[in-house]
Amino acid sequence: MEEVLTKVQTAFKSAFDLDPRSVTLETTPDHVPAWDSMGHVTLASSLEQTFGLTFDVDDLMEMENVREICRVVQSKLAKVAHAQRA
């Protein structure tokens, strides 16, 4: 989880120009003024570039806070790794 969080923090820096250390598992859109509906799209794009993943609408709807973002990303990364081993 720590490695994923570090990369998520990088994506937040890219999307919102935030100090990565200010982004924790407890961070929600209430903590980031620019994290509105349009900001969510920007963040999703940044996350896709950072992790080399593609998110669908269901994934984006689940990404309500940093903890959920990390959970969704970990799940996607596990699926990719499993597909590559198969």
C-alpha positions in Angstrom: 0.0 0.0 0.0 2.9 2.4 0.8 4.3 2.2 -2.7 0.9 2.8 -4.2 0.3 5.8 -1.9 3.6 7.3 -2.9 2.7 7.2 -6.5 -0.8 8.5 -5.8 0.8 11.4 -4.0 2.8 12.0 -7.2 -0.4 12.0 -9.2 -1.9 14.6 -6.8 1.2 16.8 -7.2 0.8 16.6 -11.0 -3.0 17.2 -11.0 -3.3 19.8 -8.3 0.3 21.1 -7.6 0.0 19.9 -4.0 2.8 19.0 -1.7 2.8 15.2 -1.9 3.4 14.9 1.8 0.0 16.6 2.4 -1.8 13.7 0.7 -2.6 10.9 3.1 -5.0 7.9 3.1 -7.4 10.2 5.0 -7.4 12.9 2.3 -10.9 13.6 0.8 -12.1 16.1 -1.8 -13.0 18.3 1.3 -9.3 18.8 1.9 -8.4 19.7 -1.7 -10.4 22.7 -3.1 -9.5 21.8 -6.7 -10.8 18.3 -6.3 -14.2 18.9 -7.7 -15.9 17.1 -10.6 -13.5 18.6 -13.2 -10.5 18.1 -10.9 -11.5 14.4 -10.5 -11.1 14.0 -14.3 -7.7 15.7 -14.1 -6.7 13.5 -11.2 -7.9 10.3 -13.0 -5.8 11.2 -16.1 -2.8 11.8 -13.8 -3.3 8.5 -12.1 -3.6 6.7 -15.4 -0.3 8.2 -16.6 1.4 7.5 -13.3 0.3 3.8 -13.1 -0.1 3.0 -16.8 -3.7 1.9 -16.1 -7.1 2.8 -17.6 -10.1 3.5 -15.3 -13.7 3.0 -16.3 -16.7 4.9 -14.9 -17.3 2.5 -12.1 -13.6 2.9 -11.0 -13.9 6.6 -11.0 -17.2 6.5 -9.0 -15.4 4.4 -6.3 -12.5 6.9 -6.0 -14.2 9.0 -3.3 -11.0 9.5 -1.2 -7.3 8.6 -1.3 -7.9 5.3 0.6 -10.4 4.2 -2.1 -8.1 5.4 -4.9 -5.3 3.2 -3.5 -7.7 0.3 -3.2 -8.9 0.6 -6.8 -5.3 1.1 -8.1 -4.1 -2.0 -6.2 -6.9 -4.1 -7.5 -6.2 -3.0 -11.1 -2.5 -3.6 -10.7 -3.2 -7.1 -9.3 -5.4 -7.9 -12.3 -2.7 -6.7 -14.7 0.0 -8.8 -12.9 -2.3 -11.8 -12.9 -3.1 -11.4 -16.7 0.6 -11.1 -17.5 1.4 -14.4 -15.6 -1.4 -16.2 -17.3 
